[in-house]
Amino acid sequence: MVEQLRAAKVGVRCGEEQVPALLFADDRVILGEGEEELRRGLGVLEEWCSEWAMKVNADKCGVIHMVHVRGRATAVGGAECLAMEV
């Protein structure tokens, strides 16, 4: 799936690398710089799930929107708001 995400130009810059996703066991985090990029990533995930006969549990899914403003990164997800110094 990572190569398909890279081919779709999905991911965020981390130093010199483009990181399209974080993977652990059966968990997936798709990373992107904006809505359109994340939509492409979800399309890749949909194709991958179809190919491997996997289902996504929508109840365990979510979106975190990160905003970088004046030295602070703020994550807004649902009713919670987290902030950290960067």
C-alpha positions as CSV (number, residue, x, y, z in Angstrom):
1,M,0.0,0.0,0.0
2,V,2.9,2.4,0.7
3,E,4.1,2.3,-2.9
4,Q,0.6,2.9,-4.2
5,L,0.3,5.9,-1.9
6,R,3.6,7.3,-3.1
7,A,2.6,6.8,-6.7
8,A,-0.6,8.8,-5.9
9,K,1.6,11.5,-4.5
10,V,0.2,11.2,-1.0
11,G,2.2,12.0,2.1
12,V,4.0,14.6,4.2
13,R,7.6,15.7,4.2
14,C,9.8,14.5,7.0
15,G,13.3,15.8,6.4
16,E,14.3,14.5,2.9
17,E,11.6,11.8,2.9
18,Q,8.0,11.8,1.8
19,V,6.1,9.7,4.3
20,P,2.7,8.5,2.9
21,A,1.5,6.5,5.9
22,L,2.2,5.0,9.3
23,L,1.5,1.3,9.6
24,F,1.3,-1.0,12.6
25,A,-0.2,-4.5,12.6
26,D,-3.7,-3.9,11.1
27,D,-3.7,-0.2,11.8
28,R,-3.2,2.4,9.1
29,V,-2.7,6.2,9.3
30,I,-2.7,7.9,5.9
31,L,-0.8,11.2,5.9
32,G,-1.4,14.1,3.5
33,E,-1.0,17.9,3.1
34,G,-4.6,18.6,2.3
35,E,-8.1,17.4,1.6
36,E,-7.5,16.4,-2.0
37,E,-4.4,14.5,-1.1
38,L,-6.2,12.6,1.7
39,R,-9.0,11.8,-0.7
40,R,-6.5,10.2,-3.1
41,G,-5.1,8.3,-0.1
42,L,-8.5,7.0,0.8
43,G,-9.0,5.9,-2.8
44,V,-5.7,3.9,-2.6
45,L,-6.9,2.4,0.7
46,E,-10.2,1.5,-0.9
47,E,-8.4,-0.3,-3.8
48,W,-6.1,-2.1,-1.3
49,C,-8.9,-3.3,0.8
50,S,-10.8,-4.6,-2.2
51,E,-7.6,-6.4,-3.5
52,W,-7.0,-8.0,-0.1
53,A,-10.6,-8.6,0.9
54,M,-10.3,-6.3,4.0
55,K,-12.9,-4.1,5.6
56,V,-12.5,-0.8,7.3
57,N,-14.2,-0.3,10.6
58,A,-15.7,3.2,10.2
59,D,-16.4,3.4,14.0
60,K,-12.6,3.3,14.6
61,C,-11.7,5.8,11.9
62,G,-11.2,9.5,12.3
63,V,-9.5,12.6,11.0
64,I,-7.0,14.9,12.7
65,H,-6.4,18.3,11.2
66,M,-3.0,19.7,12.1
67,V,-2.4,23.5,11.9
68,H,1.0,25.1,12.3
69,V,0.7,28.7,13.6
70,R,3.5,30.8,15.1
71,G,5.7,28.0,16.5
72,R,2.7,25.9,17.7
73,A,1.2,22.8,16.1
74,T,-2.4,22.4,16.9
75,A,-4.4,19.2,16.3
76,V,-8.2,19.4,16.2
77,G,-10.1,16.2,16.2
78,G,-13.8,16.0,17.1
79,A,-14.4,17.9,20.3
80,E,-10.8,17.7,21.5
81,C,-8.0,20.2,20.8
82,L,-4.4,19.4,21.5
83,A,-1.4,21.8,21.1
84,M,2.3,21.4,21.4
85,E,5.4,23.6,20.9
86,V,7.4,22.9,17.8
